[in-house]
Amino acid sequence: MCGIVGYVGSKQAQGVVVEGLRRLEYRGYDSAGVALAHDGTVAWNKRAGKLANLEKAVEETPLPESTTGIGHTRWATHGAPNDVNAHPHLGRAGRLAVVHNGIIENFAQLRAELEAAGHELLSETDTEVAAHLLEQEVAAGTDLTTAMQRVCRRLEGAFTLVALDGQDPERVVAARRNSPLVVGLGEGENFLGSDVAAFIEHTREALELGQDQVVTITREGVEVTGFDGTPAEGVRYHVDWDLTAAEKDGHDWFMRKEILEQPRAVADSLLGRRDASGLLQLDEMRLSDGELREIDKIIIIAAGTSFYAGMVAKYAIEHWTRVPVEVELASEFRYRDPILTHSTLVVAISQSGETADTLQAIRHARVQRSKVLAICNTNGSTIPRESDGVIYTHAGPEIGVASTKGYLTQLVACYLLALYLAQVKGTRFGDEIGEVLDQLDEMPAHIQTVLDAREQVHALARQHLGTRSVLFLGRHAGYPVALEGALKLKELAYIHAEGFAAGELKHGPIALIEEGLPVLCIVPPRGRDQLHDKMLSGIQEVRARGARTICLAEEGDDSIEPYADELIRLPRVPVLLQPLVAVVPLQLFACELATAMGHDVDQPRNLAKSVTVE
């Protein structure tokens, strides 16, 4: 996600801000910018690409000296990653600058209001709306802190906003709602950052902000209020990590940090998906309702973890829309002479948007006149650009090579696509779609429940140090979860791991069962009794042959207890949504076992984050 830095003190702000941005580069970004308060106005520069582009620009055209500044590294959401959409964004008169992390859901209405009042907005971003609204307030005589409070009360969504006013150069004001922001407390200087890495070289004293709070920093101190102006207090703490650990939020691995970020990532993926009337909306969808109604077959193409997300999508799309779905490995797709027509929708799932075999597959589909929709996490990457539509997952950067939050947010995007098709085709009533959307909105809390009990999984993983083989069993939507759990273990622990559909045991895989072999079993919810009971039969079969059964089952399912050597409880959720909670313990298990084995979890051997060659 975006990196934010703010500074007020006695040092030259440009150097402090740019160095802070450099320490936030690990978060991933596609542009960078800086703004300084100077002589009643704002001096600024911003550039697409890496921080080096910004540094070169300010070296060629130096900014004036200033001791108050803000900076930003952007991970694009609204608008392509270019110079114009990069942050900071300025108000109408250039008096005020804003940087922003998150999504302002009602920006379209606010933008229309501003344009009707004669404002010219230059970018495609939601951020520029906030800059104009804030400057409108301060131009009318309001101080920046009060202006921020007033504007935030009008904004919907999840956001961090940081602003400076050129005519009030001794303060920087910020606000947060469901988006990270921390204050660094110095001597005669104070800082703001997306996380403590932004200022850890200057101070290790920090202030944690609460929800819906505005903070004003000056050289002399820090003031915190609620959006309503009521005085508030943050929680002060000392940072005892070094810089490397600070980037990882104190965790040993980026992957572990990213696993723990999944409730927030899933929530971000769901932001802004309903319009004022409650209908599902996909802002990045460039295919018309008429085109989607003509679709009579869907082919999902993907690789690795994304392929398993596509397998879950097949269950959801066919169940909610009755449209037949095929799921294909991107590397095999072109070479089997697939049957494609103008009424075929090809859905390409790629975290990076640059996966070479997936890219070649969609190019082949387009030559055959098929419609192409991308599910992707990287704004402006090649696959979305060459597709007819895109659903961005909004997971934020994922540094660990083995995908975790990228996978969960791909699942969310697949569910949203399935529901959107059902809405357009009329295969589900509006209240039925709304009910599933409500259930999806509850998933971040359910995922957090699983994470809160992670020590049980960690202990279980450490008990299996020395294990050379692990099997995973699942049925229905739990089968792709079993495959993903096995892949994570292969990627991280370098041991033999296989996922099977439980009904296939008797057709060969049961020959692998031997005394003490760990078998992780994803048990379907009780609502699907036939699935549930058949899964129990499979568990009994492997247990009777000496396997050690580790069962993932929903709360309240007592029928599983006699057959589980170890029992991991999952929240009660619908069977189609269970992958969102069931995969989390498997991620934790693989990460902890690999850690105990002494492996580099973030950079597994022989693997790359994005496979850009066929």
C-alpha positions in Angstrom: 0.0 0.0 0.0 1.0 3.6 -0.3 3.8 5.1 1.8 3.2 8.4 3.6 5.7 10.7 5.4 5.1 14.0 7.2 7.6 16.3 9.0 7.6 19.5 11.0 10.9 20.5 12.7 14.2 22.4 12.2 15.8 20.1 9.6 15.3 20.5 5.9 12.1 18.7 5.3 12.9 17.5 1.8 15.7 15.4 3.0 13.8 14.0 5.9 10.8 13.2 3.7 12.7 11.6 0.8 14.7 9.4 3.2 11.5 8.4 4.9 10.0 7.4 1.5 13.1 5.4 0.8 12.6 3.4 4.0 9.0 2.7 2.8 10.0 1.4 -0.6 9.5 -2.2 0.7 5.8 -1.5 0.6 5.8 -1.3 -3.2 4.8 1.7 -5.3 4.5 3.1 -8.8 5.1 6.8 -8.3 6.5 9.3 -5.7 6.1 12.9 -4.7 6.9 15.6 -2.2 5.4 18.9 -1.1 6.9 21.7 1.0 5.4 24.7 2.7 7.1 27.8 1.3 6.3 31.5 1.2 2.5 31.2 1.5 2.2 28.5 -1.1 3.3 24.9 -1.8 6.4 23.8 -3.7 6.1 20.3 -5.0 7.3 17.7 -7.5 6.2 14.2 -8.3 7.1 11.5 -10.8 5.9 8.2 -12.0 8.2 5.2 -11.4 10.8 4.8 -8.7 12.0 7.2 -6.1 15.1 7.8 -8.2 13.0 9.6 -10.8 11.7 12.1 -8.2 15.2 12.6 -6.8 16.5 13.3 -10.3 13.7 15.8 -10.9 14.4 17.8 -7.7 18.1 17.7 -8.4 17.5 19.3 -11.8 14.9 21.7 -10.5 15.6 22.2 -6.8 12.8 22.9 -4.4 13.1 25.8 -2.0 14.3 25.3 1.6 11.5 24.4 4.0 11.2 22.8 7.4 7.7 21.5 6.8 6.9 18.8 4.2 4.9 15.7 3.2 5.7 12.9 0.8 4.1 9.9 -0.8 4.8 6.7 -2.6 1.7 5.6 -4.5 0.3 2.2 -5.1 -2.3 3.1 -7.8 -6.0 2.6 -7.2 -8.0 5.4 -8.9 -6.2 6.3 -12.1 -3.2 5.0 -14.0 0.3 5.2 -12.5 1.5 8.4 -14.2 2.9 11.9 -13.3 -0.5 13.5 -13.2 -2.1 10.9 -10.8 0.9 10.8 -8.6 0.7 12.5 -5.1 0.7 15.1 -3.8 -2.5 16.7 -5.1 -3.1 20.5 -4.8 -6.2 22.5 -4.2 -7.6 25.0 -6.7 -5.3 27.8 -5.9 -2.2 25.7 -5.1 -2.2 26.8 -1.5 -2.8 23.4 0.0 -1.3 19.9 -0.7 -2.6 16.5 0.2 -1.3 12.9 0.1 -3.6 10.0 0.6 -3.7 6.3 1.3 -6.9 4.3 0.8 -10.2 4.8 -1.1 -12.7 7.6 -0.9 -15.9 5.7 -1.9 -18.1 8.7 -2.5 -15.5 10.7 -4.5 -17.6 10.7 -7.6 -20.5 12.6 -6.0 -18.0 15.0 -4.4 -16.2 15.5 -7.6 -19.4 16.3 -9.4 -20.2 18.9 -6.7 -16.9 20.6 -7.1 -17.0 20.7 -10.9 -20.5 22.2 -10.7 -19.0 24.9 -8.5 -16.3 25.7 -11.2 -13.4 23.6 -9.9 -11.2 22.0 -12.5 -9.7 18.7 -11.4 -6.7 17.6 -13.3 -6.3 13.9 -12.3 -8.3 10.7 -12.3 -7.8 10.2 -8.5 -10.2 10.4 -5.6 -7.4 12.2 -3.7 -7.7 15.4 -5.6 -11.3 15.8 -4.4 -10.1 15.9 -0.8 -7.4 18.6 -1.7 -10.0 20.9 -3.2 -12.5 20.4 -0.3 -9.8 21.1 2.2 -8.5 24.2 0.4 -12.1 25.5 0.1 -12.4 25.3 3.9 -9.1 27.1 4.7 -9.7 29.8 2.0 -13.0 30.6 3.9 -11.0 31.3 7.0 -11.0 27.9 8.8 -7.7 26.6 10.2 -6.4 23.3 8.7 -7.2 21.1 11.6 -10.9 22.2 11.7 -11.0 21.9 7.9 -9.7 18.3 8.1 -12.4 17.5 10.7 -15.1 18.9 8.5 -14.0 17.3 5.3 -13.5 13.9 6.9 -17.1 13.9 8.2 -18.1 14.1 4.5 -15.9 11.2 3.3 -16.9 7.6 3.0 -14.5 4.7 2.8 -11.1 3.9 4.3 -8.4 6.5 4.1 -5.4 8.3 5.6 -5.1 11.9 4.6 -2.1 14.2 5.3 -2.2 17.9 4.4 -0.1 21.1 4.6 -1.2 24.7 4.1 1.4 27.0 2.6 -0.1 29.9 4.5 0.2 28.0 7.8 3.7 26.5 7.4 4.3 25.4 11.0 1.9 22.5 11.0 0.9 19.3 9.2 -2.5 17.8 9.7 -3.5 14.2 9.1 -6.6 11.9 9.6 -7.2 8.2 9.6 -10.1 5.8 9.1 -9.4 2.1 8.7 -6.0 2.9 7.2 -2.5 3.0 8.8 -1.0 6.1 10.3 1.5 6.5 13.2 3.1 9.6 14.8 6.8 9.9 15.5 7.6 12.0 18.6 10.9 13.9 18.5 12.6 16.8 20.3 11.6 20.0 18.6 10.3 18.0 15.7 7.5 15.5 15.0 6.8 13.0 12.2 4.0 11.1 10.5 4.3 7.8 8.7 2.4 4.9 7.3 4.5 2.9 9.7 7.4 3.5 12.0 10.0 2.7 9.3 9.3 6.2 8.0 11.0 7.9 11.0 12.8 5.3 13.0 16.2 6.8 12.2 15.1 10.0 14.0 13.0 8.7 16.9 11.8 5.5 18.4 9.0 7.1 20.4 5.7 6.7 18.7 2.0 7.5 19.1 -0.7 5.1 17.9 -3.8 6.7 16.6 -7.3 5.5 17.0 -10.1 5.1 14.5 -11.6 8.3 13.0 -9.0 10.7 14.5 -7.3 13.8 13.3 -3.8 14.6 14.4 -1.9 18.0 14.1 1.9 18.0 14.5 4.0 21.1 15.0 7.6 21.5 16.3 6.2 21.9 19.8 3.9 19.0 20.0 1.0 16.8 18.9 -2.7 17.3 19.2 -5.3 14.6 18.6 -9.1 15.0 18.1 -12.0 13.0 16.8 -13.6 13.9 13.5 -16.1 15.8 15.5 -13.4 17.9 17.1 -13.6 16.2 20.5 -10.1 16.0 22.2 -8.7 12.5 22.1 -5.5 10.8 23.1 -3.3 8.3 21.2 -1.4 5.4 22.8 2.2 6.2 23.2 4.8 3.4 22.8 8.5 2.8 22.3 9.8 1.1 19.2 12.5 -1.4 20.1 12.9 -2.9 16.6 15.7 -2.1 14.2 14.9 -0.7 10.7 14.6 -4.1 9.0 12.1 -5.3 11.7 10.2 -2.0 11.5 9.6 -2.5 7.8 8.1 -5.9 8.7 6.0 -4.3 11.6 8.1 -6.3 14.1 7.6 -9.7 12.4 10.4 -12.0 11.3 9.0 -12.4 7.8 7.1 -10.2 5.4 4.9 -13.2 4.7 3.9 -13.5 8.4 3.0 -9.8 8.3 1.0 -10.3 5.2 -0.9 -13.2 6.6 -1.9 -11.0 9.6 -2.9 -8.2 7.2 -5.5 -10.4 5.5 -8.6 -9.1 7.4 -7.7 -5.6 6.3 -6.9 -6.7 2.8 -10.2 -8.5 2.4 -12.0 -5.5 3.8 -10.2 -3.2 1.3 -11.2 -5.5 -1.6 -14.8 -5.1 -0.6 -14.8 -1.3 -0.3 -17.1 0.6 -2.5 -18.7 -2.4 -4.2 -22.3 -1.3 -3.5 -24.0 1.8 -4.9 -26.5 4.0 -3.1 -29.4 1.6 -3.9 -27.5 -1.4 -2.6 -26.7 -2.9 -6.0 -23.3 -4.5 -6.6 -21.0 -2.3 -8.7 -17.6 -3.0 -10.2 -16.1 0.4 -11.1 -13.4 -1.1 -13.3 -15.8 -3.2 -15.3 -15.6 -2.0 -19.0 -17.9 -4.8 -20.3 -21.5 -3.7 -20.8 -24.4 -5.5 -19.2 -25.5 -6.4 -22.7 -22.2 -8.0 -23.5 -22.2 -10.0 -20.2 -25.7 -11.2 -20.9 -24.5 -12.8 -24.1 -21.8 -14.9 -22.3 -22.7 -18.6 -22.5 -19.3 -20.0 -21.4 -16.5 -18.8 -19.1 -12.9 -20.0 -19.1 -10.7 -19.1 -16.2 -7.0 -19.1 -16.9 -4.3 -18.7 -14.2 -1.2 -20.2 -12.8 -0.1 -21.5 -9.3 -2.1 -20.1 -6.4 -4.2 -18.0 -8.8 -5.3 -21.2 -10.5 -6.7 -22.5 -7.2 -8.6 -19.2 -6.7 -10.0 -19.9 -10.2 -11.2 -23.4 -9.1 -13.2 -21.8 -6.2 -14.6 -19.3 -8.7 -15.9 -22.2 -10.8 -18.0 -23.4 -7.9 -19.4 -19.9 -7.2 -20.1 -18.8 -10.8 -21.8 -22.0 -11.8 -23.9 -22.1 -8.6 -25.0 -18.5 -8.8 -25.3 -18.0 -12.6 -25.7 -21.5 -14.1 -23.1 -20.6 -16.7 -20.6 -23.4 -17.4 -17.1 -22.7 -16.3 -13.7 -24.2 -17.2 -10.5 -23.6 -15.3 -7.3 -24.0 -17.2 -3.6 -23.6 -16.5 -2.4 -20.6 -18.5 0.7 -22.4 -19.6 -1.4 -25.1 -21.3 -4.3 -23.0 -22.7 -3.0 -22.0 -26.1 -1.5 -25.4 -26.9 -4.7 -27.4 -26.8 -6.6 -25.4 -29.5 -9.3 -24.2 -27.1 -12.9 -23.6 -28.4 -13.5 -19.8 -28.1 -16.3 -17.7 -29.5 -17.5 -14.1 -29.2 -19.8 -15.3 -26.4 -17.0 -16.8 -24.4 -15.7 -14.8 -21.4 -12.0 -15.5 -20.5 -11.1 -14.5 -17.0 -7.4 -14.1 -16.4 -6.3 -14.1 -12.7 -2.8 -12.7 -12.0 -1.5 -11.0 -8.9 1.2 -9.1 -10.8 -0.6 -8.5 -14.1 2.6 -9.5 -15.8 2.5 -13.3 -15.7 3.9 -14.3 -19.1 1.9 -17.4 -19.9 -1.4 -15.8 -18.7 -0.6 -12.7 -20.9 -0.1 -14.9 -23.9 -3.3 -16.8 -23.2 -5.4 -13.6 -23.2 -3.8 -12.4 -26.4 -4.8 -15.7 -28.0 -8.4 -15.3 -26.6 -8.7 -11.8 -28.0 -7.5 -13.0 -31.5 -10.4 -15.5 -31.3 -12.8 -12.6 -30.5 -13.6 -13.6 -27.0 -14.2 -11.1 -24.2 -11.4 -10.9 -21.6 -11.7 -9.8 -17.9 -8.7 -9.5 -15.6 -8.5 -10.1 -11.9 -5.3 -8.3 -10.7 -3.7 -6.6 -7.8 -1.4 -4.2 -9.8 -3.0 -1.1 -11.3 -1.8 -0.3 -14.8 0.0 -3.6 -15.4 -0.1 -5.3 -18.8 -2.8 -7.9 -18.4 -5.5 -5.3 -17.2 -4.4 -2.9 -20.0 -5.0 -5.6 -22.6 -8.3 -6.8 -21.2 -11.8 -5.6 -21.8 -12.4 -5.1 -18.1 -10.6 -5.6 -14.8 -11.5 -6.2 -11.1 -8.6 -4.9 -9.0 -8.2 -6.8 -5.7 -6.7 -3.8 -3.7 -4.6 -6.1 -1.6 -1.7 -3.7 -1.5 1.9 -4.8 -2.2 2.8 -8.4 -1.3 6.5 -8.8 -0.7 6.6 -12.5 0.3 7.1 -14.7 -2.8 4.5 -17.2 -1.6 1.1 -15.5 -2.0 -1.2 -15.2 1.0 -3.3 -12.0 1.1 -3.0 -11.9 -2.7 -4.9 -15.3 -2.8 -7.6 -14.3 -0.4 -8.3 -11.0 -2.2 -8.4 -13.0 -5.5 -11.1 -15.2 -3.9 -13.1 -12.0 -3.0 -12.8 -10.7 -6.6 -14.0 -14.1 -7.9 -17.0 -14.0 -5.6 -17.8 -10.5 -6.7 -17.6 -11.4 -10.3 -19.9 -14.4 -9.8 -22.5 -12.2 -8.0 -22.2 -9.4 -10.6 -22.9 -11.9 -13.4 -25.9 -13.2 -11.4 -27.2 -9.6 -11.0 -26.7 -8.8 -14.7 -28.2 -12.1 -15.9 -31.0 -12.1 -13.3 -30.2 -15.6 -12.1 -30.4 -14.4 -8.4 -32.8 -12.0 -6.8 -31.4 -8.8 -5.4 -32.0 -9.7 -1.8 -30.1 -13.0 -2.4 -27.1 -11.2 -3.8 -27.3 -8.6 -0.9 -27.3 -11.5 1.6 -24.1 -12.9 0.2 -22.5 -9.4 0.1 -23.5 -9.1 3.8 -21.8 -12.4 4.5 -18.7 -11.3 2.6 -18.6 -8.1 4.8 -18.4 -10.3 7.8 -15.4 -12.3 6.5 -12.6 -9.9 7.8 -13.9 -10.5 11.3 -14.0 -14.3 10.8 -10.5 -14.3 9.4 -9.3 -12.3 12.4 -10.9 -15.0 14.6 -8.7 -17.6 12.9 -5.6 -15.5 13.3 -6.3 -14.8 17.0 -5.9 -18.6 17.5 -2.8 -19.0 15.5 -0.5 -20.2 18.3 -2.3 -23.5 18.2 -1.3 -23.9 14.6 2.2 -22.7 15.2 2.7 -25.2 18.0 1.3 -27.9 15.7 3.7 -27.0 12.9 6.7 -27.1 15.3 5.6 -30.6 16.4 6.0 -31.8 12.8 9.6 -30.7 12.3 11.3 -33.5 10.5 8.1 -34.6 8.6 9.0 -35.4 5.1 5.5 -35.8 3.6 2.0 -34.2 4.3 -1.3 -34.9 2.5 -4.3 -32.5 2.3 -7.9 -33.6 1.7 -10.9 -31.5 0.8 -14.3 -31.7 -0.9 -16.2 -29.2 -3.0 -14.7 -25.7 -2.4 -12.4 -27.3 0.2 -10.6 -29.2 -2.6 -8.9 -26.1 -4.0 -8.0 -25.2 -0.4 -6.3 -28.5 0.0 -4.3 -27.9 -3.2 -3.3 -24.4 -2.0 -2.3 -25.8 1.4 -0.1 -28.3 -0.3 1.5 -25.8 -2.6 2.4 -23.5 0.3 4.1 -26.3 2.1 6.1 -27.2 -1.0 7.0 -23.6 -1.7 8.2 -22.9 1.8 9.3 -26.1 3.6 10.6 -28.0 0.5 8.8 -31.2 1.5 6.5 -33.5 -0.4 2.9 -32.3 -0.1 -0.1 -33.3 -2.1 -3.7 -32.1 -2.1 -6.5 -34.5 -3.1 -10.3 -34.5 -3.5 -11.3 -36.8 -0.6 -13.5 -38.9 -2.9 -10.5 -39.8 -4.9 -8.7 -41.6 -2.0 -9.9 -45.0 -3.0 -8.8 -44.5 -6.6 -5.1 -44.6 -5.8 -3.9 -42.0 -3.3 -4.8 -44.1 -0.2 -1.7 -46.2 -1.1 0.4 -43.3 0.3 -1.1 -43.6 3.8 1.3 -45.0 6.4 1.6 -44.9 10.1 2.0 -41.4 11.5 1.5 -39.6 8.1 0.0 -36.1 8.7 -3.2 -35.6 6.8 -4.8 -32.2 7.0 -8.6 -32.4 6.3 -10.8 -29.5 5.4 -14.2 -30.5 6.6 -17.2 -28.9 4.9 -19.8 -27.0 7.0 -22.7 -29.0 8.4 -25.2 -27.2 6.1 -24.1 -29.5 3.3 -24.7 -32.8 5.2 -24.0 -35.0 2.2 -20.6 -33.4 1.6 -19.9 -33.4 5.3 -20.7 -37.0 5.9 -18.7 -38.2 2.9 -15.7 -36.2 4.2 -16.0 -37.9 7.5 -15.9 -41.3 5.7 -12.7 -40.3 4.0 -11.1 -39.2 7.3 -12.0 -42.5 8.9 -10.4 -44.4 6.0 -7.0 -42.7 6.4 -7.1 -42.8 10.2 -7.9 -46.6 10.1 -4.6 -47.0 8.1 -2.5 -45.1 10.7 -2.6 -41.5 9.4 -2.4 -38.7 11.9 -5.5 -36.6 11.1 -5.5 -32.8 11.6 -9.0 -31.6 10.9 -10.2 -28.1 10.2 -13.9 -28.0 11.1 -16.4 -25.3 12.0 -17.3 -24.3 15.5 -20.1 -26.6 16.9 -19.3 -29.6 14.7 -19.0 -32.2 17.4 -19.3 -35.1 15.0 -15.7 -34.7 13.9 -14.1 -35.0 17.3 -13.8 -38.8 17.4 -11.9 -38.8 14.2 -9.5 -35.9 14.7 -6.1 -36.4 16.3 -5.9 -32.6 16.2 -8.8 -30.2 15.7 -8.6 -26.7 14.4 -11.8 -24.7 14.7 -13.1 -22.4 12.0 -15.8 -19.8 12.2 -19.2 -20.9 10.9 -19.6 -19.6 7.3 -21.4 -20.7 4.1 -19.7 -23.6 2.3 -18.8 -21.4 -0.8 -17.1 -18.8 1.4 -15.3 -21.3 3.6 -12.0 -21.1 1.6 -11.5 -17.6 3.0 -11.1 -18.9 6.5 -10.0 -22.5 5.9 -6.8 -21.6 4.0 -5.5 -19.3 6.8 -4.4 -22.1 9.2 -2.7 -23.8 6.2 -0.7 -20.6 5.5 0.3 -20.3 9.2 1.3 -24.0 9.3 3.6 -23.7 6.3 5.1 -20.5 7.4 5.9 -21.7 10.9 7.2 -25.1 9.8 9.5 -23.5 7.2 10.7 -21.1 9.9 11.5 -24.0 12.3 13.4 -25.6 9.5 15.6 -22.5 9.1 14.4 -21.6 5.6 14.1 -18.1 4.1 10.3 -17.8 4.1 10.2 -14.6 2.1 12.5 -15.8 -0.7 12.0 -19.5 -1.2 14.7 -21.2 -3.3 14.2 -21.3 -7.0 11.1 -19.1 -7.0 10.3 -15.6 -8.2 7.4 -13.4 -7.2 6.3 -12.8 -10.8 7.0 -15.3 -13.6 7.6 -13.0 -16.6 8.9 -15.7 -19.0 7.1 -18.7 -20.4 
